[in-house]
Amino acid sequence: MLYNVMKPLVILMAISLSSILIFQTISMTGFLTEELVPANVTIGNVAPTVWNVTCSSGVSDHLITPSPCQNVTVNCWALVTDLNGVDDILEVEGVIGTDTSGKRACREVWQNARNCYYDANCTYDAYNATTRNYTCTFDSFRYFADVSWSMAKNNWSAYILANDSEEVGRGDSYDLEYVENLTAIDISEAFLNFGTMSLGQTSSNNSETNSTIKNCGNYAMYVNVSGTDLTCSDQGQIPVENLKYNGTFGTEYENDTSLTTSSTKIPYFLSGYDYIEYASDDEPGLGYGLDQVSWQLSIPATGVKGLCAGNITFYAIRV
């Protein structure tokens, strides 16, 4: 009888105890799943890469075309990629020259007007978050830029170097470019002026008229000449062979070489050479980009009068 009375109480107490245990278990489990454990990693610097290098002076890619007796602007382009992001790229430098092994020397030690040009401040256009399009500009690429110095004839290399914020963050690349051969000539004097002469007179060997000849290309050159008779305004003409030239100032007329209507090589110049070397810098000197030949004229004894004029043609011929 007593058991029957107590049975409902025992069941009620068991249910209450189970509820408490279940509540405590849920509370403990919820506390553990909300605890935060930090995680971290350090990403190292990656050096930038330089690619797709090319140069041009405006005619076509990979081709540099000098201009006779004038300097030209050459642009070199490259894509610089930094997978860390481009904002930490500090500088991009450019070198263009005849020898890839000397690219660092050109950048750090010397620059030569014939075969090495340097741009310390290449500029860029935005490309995307990891890549920029850089332009290196060489404003004074010389008309006498060397095309024969390196063993790989006419092969120049454009070398682009990029540095980012880390000392180890540097990348470089180069590409071979082609510089066109240039043979060109310039005569400083607009005309040869022998002044006023008399019938039968021969110009003096100590007052000869000079032709100053400039090599405007990037190869040594021989010079040929030809001419025409000098036709006089009032009467007659002076035969072409009465004009004579010599590479040594002060020689006698009879020892000079007669001009003819055929193209003939000048045997030697004031420097003593039979060719004119191409320039070594922007101010050519005798024998290096610049030379002279002297002229004398003999007037016939009869049959000519007035202003007598003809033409002399100079030909540049690559050595």
Buried (B, 14 or more C-beta within 10 A) or exposed (E): EEEEEEEEEEEEEEEEEEEEEEEEEEEEEEEEEEEEEEEEEEEEBBBBBBEBBBBBBEEEEBBBBBBBBEBBEBBBBBBBBBBBEBEBBEEBBBBBBBBBEBBEBBBEEEEBBBBBBBBEEBEBEEBEEEBBBBBBBBEEBBBBBBBBEBEEEBBBBBBBBBBBEBEEBBBBBBBBBBBBEBBBBBBEEEEBEBEEBEEEBBBEBEEBBBBBBBBBBBBBBBBBBBBBBBBBEEEBBBEBBBBBBBBBEEBEBEEBBBBEEEEBBBEBBBBEBBBBBBBBEEEBEBBBBBBBBBBBBBBBEEEBEEEBBBEBEBBBBEE
